[in-house]
């Protein structure tokens, strides 16, 4: 049975609908749109790979960073959640020894599983992520072979929702299902994605993005040990808080900001090195503040400020978790605002220092403060520089808030999201 007919049968029988409701946290009526996406992807898969075997269906969500801006790479704490935007795949093993992935709107990537070393010509391209993930599974002793996949995504590119991490988690779940018997858990799959991004894609990212996409729901993560991070679920239902989670795309030109992103962990590590440590998590905050003159003399002024951000932001995550668990949403909002101010003043990731004339994120933050002061919360979201702003908006104000914001920055730039309870997974095998 081809993929299109198989998913049609599963939907008609109600089996896949029930699974969609569980994964996306939606009712059967809202499950229809997700089923339609998989149906269209299945038809595209059949068109792309007409001789492929019986297909399986996979999904990996985008993520939102709720708290802990640039704390993960210093082995700190984060608060994050998976959202109801995702990358989906229809996939089936093949006997060709080739991984063939066609992503909607992009040329196909073809990876020979007999050649899993770093290919320099693939750096900063999706092919490097696929090859890196396959290589890591092979290093772990799994018999990775070929498969065909068609993917499509509604995770907003450049939105700070981390479409790249969702893609990594998606590929990890496909390989884990087909060739590892599902033996690797959600934490391991996240770590494999980070490995591919660090070593093959050559972007020095932390682990938060992959972990939030892989685990799902609202989670807090302690990265004291990156090999064995402590992940805890945070049971809080934003849907019943009276506030909506909103992501606003600043519309800025992202360009090549790798240097700006890389400078943050590099400068934080330089501050830690003043005290003989590799990361700031291992530096006593009181020792730092008692010797801050040494930091700006040896590591520089901005390194000192970014270290100050880390210490305060790392502490703030625990306070945000406590506020949510206590049902204190007013206190939580104040912590979110404080986080945003710290990112602006100390972390300095609301615009690129190489392009100071371009400050779209700062403008969006100023508009949010004007519209939400006294009733909502707002902060820079994700990596920063040219990305997005996250806001918590009273549900009763979402329509007017969206209208006003989009009148300034353009249509379809303001997105109202929901937290998804399940992370990366095989939806149906």
Secondary structure, 3 states (H helix, E strand, C coil): CCHHHHHHHHHHHCHHHHHHHHHHCCCHHHHHHHHHHHHHHHHHHHHHCCCCCCCEEEEEEEEEEEECCCCHHHCCEEEEEEEEEEEEEEEEECCCCEEEEEECCCCCEEEECCCCCCCHHHCCCHHHHHHHHHHHHHHCCCCCCCEEEEEEECCCCCCCCCHHHHHHHHHHHHHHHHHCCCCCCHHHHHHHHHHHHHHHCCCCCCCHHHHHHHHCCEEEEECCCCCCCEEEECCCCHHHCCEEEEEEECCCCCCCCHHHHHHHHHHHHHHHHCCCCCCHHHCCHHHHHHCHHHHHHHCCHHHHHHHHHHHHHHHHHHHHHHHHHCCCHHHHHHHHHHHHHHHHHHHCCCCCHHHCCCCHHHHHHHHHHHHHCCCCEEEEECCCCCCEEEEEEEHHHHHHHHHHHHHHHCCCCEEEECECCCCCEEEEC
